[in-house]
Amino acid sequence: MRSERTPFEGGPMDGRVLPILLGPTGHPPKWYEIPVPAADGGPPTVLVYERVPAGHSKRLHLQKGWKYTYTPSGRKPGLRWPWTKTKPTPPGEDSARKPGEDSA
């Protein structure tokens, strides 16, 4: 399988470049999880990084590869099926939430 050297931004992996295996479409995975073992032997902490475009060329605006940015919440967003509807917000609650975002 092919791999691509991909930079990481933010979090504990900031500034590091790791070889990431590419999928059948030639792209790295959309989310990259790194389990970090706990010092006391407890459950590992999982660092979550999201794949974003690394930049674009000036003239033709072509994409210049990928990079991973740190997600401090540590959770990937849930699946959003096209046939599901978002829950309506009751009056008085903050309506600035993004669709599909849990209130928990």
N, C-alpha and C positions, 0 to 999 in steps of 0.2 A: 504494500500500500504506500501511497505517497504521503509525505508530510510537508508542512509549511511552517517556517519559523514565524511565530506570531507574538507580537508584543502585548504586555499586560499593563493596564493603567489603573492606578488607585489601589487601595487596600494593601495588604502585606506583600503582594507580588509586584508592586509598582516598579516599573523599569526593567523587569525581567523579560527575556525572550525565550519561549519554549517551542520545541518542535511539536506541532499538533497534527494528528492524523486527519486526513481529508476524507470526506464521505464519497459516495458514488457520483455525486454531482460536481465534485471538485472543490467544495466549500468545507470549512471547518464547522463543527457543531455550533448551533445557535447559543447554547448555554454550556459553560464549562465548570464543572464542580471539582474542587480540590479538598479532599478530606485531610484535616490536620489532627493528628492524635493528641489527646489531652495528656498533660503532664502527670496527672494523678491516676491515669489508667481508666478514666471515665469514657463516656461516649465522645467520639471525635467531633470537632467543629468543622462544618462544611463551608468553605469559601465559594461564593457563586459569582461568576463573571459572565457578562452578556457580550455577544459578538456584535460589533458595530463597524461601519466602514472606516478604514484608516485615513481616508482622504480622497480628494478628486483632483484630476489634472486640470490645468487652467483653461486650455483652449477647448477641448472636446468634453470636458466634465466626466471623464471616464474614472471609474473607481480604481483606487490604488491599494487593493488588498483589504485585509481585515485586522482588527485589534480587539482585545477584550477589555471591557471596563468593569470595575468592581460594583457589585450590587450589595449595599450595606444591609438590606433587609434579610439577606440570606435565603430568600425564597424565589423560586421561579413563578411567573404568573400562571394561573390555571388555564386550561384549554377553553377557548371561546368558540363554540359551535355556531355556525351562521343561522341556525334555526332557533337559537335561544334568545330570549329578550332580557334586557337589563331590568333589575328591580327598580320600581319607581321610588324616589326619595320622599318620605313624608314631609309635609310643610314644617318649617322650623329647623330642619337639619341642613348641614352644609351641602349645597348642591354642586360644589366644585370638585367632587370626587370624579375620578375617571370611570368610564363604563367597565364593569367587571371587577372592580376593586371591592374587596371585602371590608366591612366595617368593623371586623373583629380585631 
